[in-house]
Structure formats: structure tokens, C-alpha cells
């Protein structure tokens, strides 16, 4: 994979998604879908301090922190967190980031087994209630049951 260098001011990191999309020859729709999540990630990384020397130098701890930031800390809508994290994972993968380390970039949601009325079971995905400083649905009232009825 081609290692994409970042500029000292972080401009290179912000342009990484566009560079990968161009290099891979993906359709313009790829830029529309992948660039906004990458911008969220790049700004998060740059907000932590100095820009890494290259994309592959972003520490795994930063990926874990970004996952919590998007999913548990409510930086993006709860339903959008897996899409954001998946788009960033795709760009990092095409930049040559370690495949095993990319496992840290996942939505740390909770799944619980819930019984339906007919004694069948389904899995319900919920945001943990112990998110400090959040209220209402941001604190944990959301759930996603993969197309089934939503319950609180």
C-alpha cells in the first residue's frame, strides 16, 4: 500500500480520503460517502495534538478513543456511528494500516437478548446508560433491533 504522508499542519491528513479515492479510481459517490466521516476522524486526531507523520502512525489508542467519541459519547447520531467508523476503517485499510489494529475501530455498543411475545428471542442493541453528562435519548434511551420494533 502507498503510505500517505501528512503535512506538519495536518492538511495531508484531511486530504487522505480524497487521495485514496482518487488512487483507487472509485466513483464520485465514494467521495460523497467516505470524505465526511474521514473529516470527522481527521479533525478528532488533529484535535489531540500534533499531526502524525503518516496515517499509519495514528496510535491504536486514538482509534479506540475515536470509537468511544462517535458511539458512546454521542459525537454523531447513535445510528450513524457504525457507518462513520466503517468508512474510516476502509480509508485506513487502503492506506496500509494494520488490519488487526483496525478492530479497535468499532462501535462499543451493548447487545442484550430480549424475549418477544411468542417466546422467540432477538438481540437488541442499546447505548449504555452510564454515559456521563448525557440526558434523554443520548443517555441510553436509543435502541436498534435491526428492523424490528424499537423498545425502550
C-alpha positions, 0 to 999 in steps of 0.5 A: 500500500502507498503510505500517505504522508501528512503535512506538519499542519495536518492538511495531508491528513484531511486530504487522505480520503480524497487521495485514496479515492482518487488512487483507487479510481472509485466513483464520485459517490465514494467521495460523497460517502467516505470524505465526511466521516474521514473529516470527522476522524481527521479533525478528532486526531488533529484535535489531540495534538500534533499531526502524525507523520503518516496515517499509519502512525495514528496510535491504536489508542486514538482509534479506540478513543475515536470509537468511544467519541462517535458511539458512546459519547454521542459525537454523531447520531447513535445510528450513524456511528457504525457507518462513520467508523466503517468508512474510516476503517476502509480509508485506513485499510487502503492506506496500509494500516494494520488490519488487526489494529483496525478492530479497535475501530468499532462501535462499543455498543451493548447487545442484550437478548430480549424475549418477544411475545411468542417466546422467540428471542432477538438481540437488541442493541442499546447505548449504555446508560452510564454515559456521563453528562448525557440526558434523554435519548443520548443517555441510553434511551436509543435502541436498534433491533435491526428492523424490528420494533424499537423498545425502550 
